[in-house]
């Protein structure tokens, strides 16, 4: 396959004599699997390109740590193509969200590293909850720049709790950090920059500032919305895209509130597809006798859930299911209090009367009096965005408007509906799964 450098050299040789009348613009088109960009800078037309296949290969060759295991990163070709297409649509803010443990953080960090390595796109990746900072641009003193960014991040992370500073002050500190990042990239000798703010909602929530994420996304959208032609943006003449990766169930609500301002949209990243997930199960299980179809039905491709089952539960499916049953009962108990009923069983009776055994996620929310808030807040369900950067499985636990975070919860609720009681056992859940597949 033609390399990035050879394509760039060929393009420069072919295009150096072409003029653009002093204007600056860029245009995206696709040629045989390559994302190719025409850049007109300072009157000269330059053309550069990035292969989806090469980026998939680069990301797939990385070793990652999953719980207590080391493994290679798996099968995200669909996401690579979708995010590359999004990255060069136009300057904007993207909100990437999905089920807890789907692999969003690892994928985004590798994606930014890959487009810098293969495509000459400078990147900054910050994980607030984990205190991770990657500055990915070889044209500067990366260590010096990284130290500057790290210090700015640490100042944010070490700031007082929400009870001391309040939402407005916390937002001010974070916005100052973002402006500092834009000041840094202005001086870099590269045209395109991508910045990822990961787990910022989790960090804010841990300090009692969960509601601040809405204001933060709004402020970022305002920056990207534009203004008078003579007013320079904080990142200067660079082409800039910012992604905010969220796990919180408010992601879709936040995006819907601002309705595309600054190009804002929610992008849903899902768990692994079935085949690579089964391959991962076999690798982690080793010589153990594991029912991989059962684990697909319970975990639905979620890498973190698989590592938890292997490490925290020692592959004990019954113990895993007992905890899941308790989680579902806890949410039903919340609904018992809200509805003023006498028992959790009465809540289940209402669900059965309304939808019978068809407890798919949309039915559970739209067909019963259950309130969606507790189901989302306790990570039983997740709201679905119309824009998915993953291929969604055609399974009963994934609906049009909602999906179960883990199919385990779907099968627990279905077992309750079939048995007609809340007090189901792990064996009941497994039996319902085996009878249904």
N, C-alpha and C positions, 0 to 999 in steps of 0.2 A: 504494500500500500504506500502511496506517496506520503512523504512525511510533512509535518507542519512546516519545517524550515524550507524544504524544497518548494512547497506550494507558495510560501511567502516570497521567496527569492524570485520565483517565476513571475508572480503577480507584480512585484516591484519592477522587474525588468520590462514587463509588458505595459505597465501603467505609468511609469515615471514621466513620460512626455505628455501625458494628458492633463489638461488644466480644468479647473472648476470655477474659474472666474472669481477666485478669492473667497468663496463661500465655504462653510464647514458643515458637513452633514454625514450621515451614514445610512447604509441600506443593507438589509439582510436578504439573502436568497439561499436556496439549498441546491447543491449539485452532487448527486450520487452519494448521499449520506454525509456530505460535508456542510457545516454551517459556514457560509462565506459572507464576508462583510466588505462592502465598499466604503472606505472612509475618505472624505475629502477634507484635507487639513492644509491650511495655508496655500490653497490653490492647486495642490497636487492630489491626484486620485491614487489611493493606495488600496490594495485588496489583500485581506488576510482570511484564513480559514481554520476550522477546528473539526476534526472527525469525531462523530458520535462513537464509532467503534473504537477509536484509539482511546477516548476518554473512559469508555466502559472497561476496556482492558486495563487501563492504568488503575482505576478504582478497584476493579476486581482482583488485582494483584497485591493489594495492601493486606497486611495482617492486622487483625483487630483483636481486642480482648473482650470476651463475652462472659461476664461472671468470672468464674475461675478458669475459663478455657481460652486458648488462643486458636483462632481460626481465620480463614480468609473472608473478606467481605464478599457477599453473594448477590448476584442477580438483581441489579437495579438499572438495567438497560432502558426500560420504559421511562423511569424517573430521570435518567440522564438526558434522554432526548427531549422530554417535556420541559425540564428545567433549563436546558440550553436554549430551547425555543423561547421560553419566557425571559431568560436573562437578557436577550438582545432584541426584545420587542420594542421597548422604549424605556426611558428612565422612569422608575416607579418604585413603590414599596410593595413587597409581597409578604403575606402572612402564611407561613408553612406550618401546618398542624396535622395531627393524626393521633391514633391510639398511643397510649403510654407504652413505651418499650418497643415501638415499631422500628426504631433505628434512625430517627430523623437527625439527631445530633451527629452521629457517626457519618451518615451520608453527606450532610451539608459540609462538614469539616473536610471530608475527602473530596467532595465536588469542588470546593474552593481551591484546594491544593492542586487538583487536576487541571482546572482551567488556567491556573497560573503556570503550571509546569508545561502544558502542551499548547496553550493558547495565548500566552503573554498577557493575561488579565491579572492585574494586581488584586490581592484580596486581603481582607482582615476578618478573622473569625474570632468571636468572643463568646465564651460560655460563662455566664454570670454565676450560675449555681455551682459550677465546678471550678471556677477561677482559671479557665483555660484561655490563652490568647495566642493566636497564630497570626503573624504578619508575613504575608506571602508576596514578596516582591524582591527580585534579585537585583534591581537597579539601585538599591539603597543599602545603607548599613542596617541590615535587618535586625541585628541584635540591639543596636542603639535605638532604632524606631520601636522595636518590641518593648524595650525597657520603658520608653516613654508611654506607650499605650498601657503596658502592665501597671505602671504607677497610677495612671488615670483610672484604670479599672479598679485597682485596689482601693483608691480613695472612695470610689462609689460603694464597693462591697463592704468597706469598713465603716460606712456612714452609720449614724445612730438609727435606732429602730423607728418604725413609723409613729409610735406614740410620742416620740421626741421631736421629729422633724415635720411630720405631716406630708400629705400627698404633694402639695405644690413645691415644697423645698426638695423633696426626693426627685420629682420630675426635673426641676432645675439642674440638679447635680448630673442627672443622666443626660439631659440635653447638652449640657456643657461638655460632657465626654464625647458625645456624637459630633459636636462642632469641632472638637479637638481632632477627632479622626479625619474629618473633612479637611481641616487645615493641613494635616500631614500629607494626605494624598494629593493635594493641590500641587505640591512640589515634586511629585514623582513623574519621571519621564515615561509615562504610559497613558494611553488614551482611555482605557476602560478599567473601572474599579468596581468590585462587588464587596459589600460589607454584610456580615451575618451577625445578628444579635440573637443568641440562643439562650433559652431558659430564663429570660428576663422576667417573665410572668411568675415563675416559681420563686425567683429571688425576691421579687416584690411581695408576693404573698407571704413568704416566711417572715417578713418584717411588718405584717399587718397592712400592707399597701396594695392588696390585690386589685382594687379598683383603679389604681394608677395606670395600669397597662392600657386602658382605653384612652386616657389622655395622651399617653406617650405615642400611641399609634396615630392619633389625631394630629399631633405636632409634626411627626414625620411626614404624614400625608400633606400637610400644609407646605412643608419645605419642597416636596416634589410636585406640588400643584402648579408651581410657576407664578409669574407675576409680570410686571412691566418689563418690556424687552431690555431696557437699560440697566436693570438690577441684576447683578451677578449672583449666582447661586453659591452656597457655602463651599461646594466642591470645585468651583471655578469652571474651566472649560472641559473637564473630564466627563466621560459618559459614566454615570453612576447608577447602580441598583442597590437597594438595601432590602435584605430579608430579615424578618423577625419570626423566629421559630417558637411556636407556642404549643404547650400541651393542654392548656386550660380550655375548658368547654366554652369560654366566652369568645374564642377566636372568631367564629362565624358571626356572632352578634356584633362584635366590634367592627368587622368589615362591612356588614350590612348597614350599620349606622352611618358610616362615612361614604358609602355608595360610590366607590370608584375614585374618590378624591385622590389625586396624586398617583393615579393608576392602581390604587389599592385593590387587592382581591385576595381571597382565601384560596390556598392550594392544599388539597388534601393528599397526604402521603400515607399509604396503607402498609400493612404488614407484608411479609414475604409471600410470593406465590407458593402454591402447594408443592411443586416439584423441588425447588431449591430448599424449601423448609424441611421436607422429608429427608433430603440429603444432609442437612444440618443435624437433624435428629440422629441419624445413623452415625454421624461423626462423633457427636457428643456422647451417645449411649455406648459406643464401643461394642463390647461383646454381650452386653445385656440383652435379654429377650424383651424387646419393646414393641408394643402395638402402635406402629407409626400412624395408621389411619385414625385410631382413637385420639392420638395426640394432636393430629390436625383438627379433628372435630372439637377438641377442647381448647386449643391454643390459637388456631386460625392463622398460623404463620408468624406469631409474635416472638421475636428472638429473646427478648428479656424474660418473658414468661417461661420460655423453654429453659433458660439458664437458671431461673429461680426453682423450677420444678426439679432440675438436676442437682442443684447445690443446696438450697434451703430445705427442700422436701425429700432429697435422696431418691427421686423418681417414684415417690409414693403418691399415686394418683388419688387414692382414697383421702389422704390427708389434705391434698390440694382441693378436692371437691368439698370436704367438710368446711374449709374456710370460705369457699365461694358460696356455699349454702348459707352460712352465717351472714355474709355480706348482703345477700339478697333479702334475707329475713330482716336485717337491720333497716334497709330502705323501706320495706313493707311496714315496718313498725312506725317509721316516720309518717307514712301515709295514714296509718291507723289513727295517730294523734291528730293529724290535719283534718281527716274526715269525721272525727268524733265517733269512731267505731269502738266496739268492745274488745276486739281481738284481731290479731294478724290474719287469722283464718277468714274472718269476715271480709277483709280486703281481697284475699285470693278468691273468695266466692264471687265478689263483684266482677273481678277480671274474667273468671270462667263464664259467668252469665253473659258478659258482653262479647267476648271473642272466642270462647271455647278453648280449644287447644292451639289455636293459631296465634301464638304469642310472639310473632315477628316484631321487630323494633317499632315499625310504624304503627302496627295495630295496638301495641302496648301503650303508646302515647296518644294516638288519635282515636282509638276505639274504646278506651276505658277512662274512668275519672282519675287515674293516677296522674300526679303532677310531674312534669318532665324535669323540674329543678333538682329534686333529690336524686333522680336517676343519672343526671349529668354530673352533678356535684360529687357523687360517690363513684364516678367512673364505671357505672354499669352500662350506660349508653354514651354515644358521642353523636353530635350533630354532623350532618353530611353537607359538604360544600358542592356546588354544581361544577366546580373546577377541580378535577382530580389529576394529580401527576403520577398516580399509580393505576395499574389495572386492578379493578375491584373484583373480588371473587363472586361468582354467582352462587351464593349460599343463603340459607334462610335467615342467618343472623345479620345480613346486610340489607338494609332497606333503602328507599329513595331519600327519605328525610332524616332517618336516624339509623344507627347500627349499634350492635352490642360491642363494647370495647374488646371483650374476649368472648368467643362463642361459648365458653364455659357457662356464662351467665344465661345465655339463651337456653341451653340444655337444662340448667337448674330450674328455670321458670317453667319450661315445657314439662319437665318431670312433675313439678308441683301441680300443673294444670291437668295432666293425665291422671295422676294419682288422687287428685282432689284434696290435697292436704299440703300444709307447709312443711310438716315434719318428714321430709324425704331423706333417704340415706344415699351415700355415694353409689351403692349398688343400683339403686333405682335410676339414677342419672345415667350410668353406664348402660343399663338395660334399655332405656329409652333411645339412647344413641344407636345402639346396635340394631334395634328394631326399625330405626328410621333411615339407615343408610344401606 
